[in-house]
Structure formats: C-alpha cells, structure tokens
Amino acid sequence: MTSSTKRSILLTGCSSGIGFTCAMGLARRDWLVIASARKAQDVSRLKEQGLTAVQLDLDDPESIADALAQTLDITGGRLDALFNNGAYGQPGAVEDLSRDVLRAQLETNLLGWHDLTCRVIPIMRKQGHGRIVQNSSILGFIPLPFRGAYVASKYALEGLTDTLRLELRGSGISVSLIEPGPILSRFRDNAYLALKANIDTEHSVHHAAYARAQQRLTKTGAAQPFTLPPEAVLKKLIHALESPRPRIRYAVTVPTHLFGVLTRLLPDSALDSVIARISRGGAG
C-alpha cells in the first residue's frame, strides 16, 4: 500500500511504554503511523526507530494545533484514527494536592486530550468515518488512596468519552476506551519524579505512607502482581481500530477484569474494604 492509501493514525505519548509499543506494532501492520512525543529528543529517537514522528505537548494548544497540521500534511488531509495515550500519574494524598498541581494533572491527562479530539472530529466527520481510542485506566472506575489527581483525570475522561460516544452515534466515528491495570512502562519512574517535585512528603501527616511509596516507585521490574507488558494494550488497540464492531470498553489485566465485576456486585462499603486492604503498601 502507498502512504496515500494506508490507514492513518495519530498517537500521543509515544516516547516509551504503551505509546511506543503501539506505534511500532501498528507500523508493522502497515498503518501510516504518526507518533508524537512532548520532548524534541524523544521525537528524534522515534524517527531513528523508523517512525514518522511529530512534537506534541498536550499542555500547549499551539503545539497541539501545529502537530495536527503536520500530521495532515503527512496523511494528505485525512485521519482514520486517533489514540490518546500521553499521560502521567501525580501521586499524593488529596489534602496534599495544591490547586496548581491538580490543574497540571488535568491539563495533560484530560484537557489536552479533549482539545486534540475536538480538532480531529471535524476531519473524521468530513470523511464519514474514524476511530477514537482513549487509553484510560482501572483508576477510571475505581479509586485508590494517594492517587486522587490521576483518579480524577481518568474518571473525568471516562465520563467525557461516554458522552462523546453517544453524541457521535450515526456519524461513522466510533469511540472506545481501553482500561489497563498494571503495565510495565516508565509510568512509575515519572510518578516518582512528580511526587518528589510537587508533594512535601516530609511535612505531610502521610509521610510514612510516602516513604513506602518511594520504595515501590523505585523498585525495578513489576511492582505488583498481574503486571503485563505493553503488548497487552496493543492487542486491544488493534481490535478497537480494525474490528468491524469495536467494543465500547476493553479491560486489560486481571485486576481490571476483577474490579469490573466487584463494582457491580459489592456495596460501596464492602468495595472500600477491599480497596483498603490492597492499598496498604503505600502512597504511590
């Protein structure tokens, strides 16, 4: 297939982990992949890996507009799919989150995705088709202590995405959510940096929990059971993009499947008890 006939997709957050794995995997399936990353050095590295890449900072509307313009130049003005993935986790007890820290989490994980998606929808409407896939989380439908900022961003994402899906019925544009549990990536590394930069752990009433969190966040390899490689997300993304009947939600990892059942079966108080038991290891 030539570049003018290949199915095209823009992916965010491709510097490592899920985004990088999905970009490479789709390129192998003959998609015209436009991978994006926030930092120029990551964009250069993606190009060295053989990917077409653009710089896109989800916190900056001008960067989003410029990246999409570059993407459309590459694809000839069309776009078959969008995979919103770029995000980070800000650890911290809710009472330790400043307004600015919470706002920063929402800018990257929610508002930037919303901005990009709203720019892409008119293109897909004009084509009469498109696929929008949002990489959410198990924390989009259950909370965990000390993850309030991230939980807020993913709960909001799920609500906004569900509403968007209903509004796009009949347009030819499908909207899907992927909900991973623990996945091997640099997510913990970035969360550790966010914890150190934005939370006064030493003077918090939760300082003991933060000490345990730092041990977990700096642990090499999988930090919890049932952790899967990012290829597990790629498998679901392929179905969401290529199946004639994409699903509304895709659960990834045992914990996501398990808590999907528990949220339907248990009363809130019992679910709180389960979450409290599995959260005793710390704040990260």
Protein Blocks (a to p, Z undefined) as FASTA:
>chain_A
ZZklpccdddehilgmjllmmmmmmmmnopacddddfblklmmmmmmnopacddddfklm
klmmmmmmmmmmmnnopafbdcdfbdcddeddfklpcfklmmmmmmmmmmmmmmmmmmmm
mmmmmnopacddddddfklmbccehilmmmmmmmmmmmmmmmmmmmmgonlpacdddddd
ddddfklmmmmmmmmmmpcfklpcklmmmmmmmmmmmpgcjfbehiacfklmmmmmmmmm
mpmbdcfbdcehjklmmmmmmmmmpcfklmmmmmmmmmmnojZZ
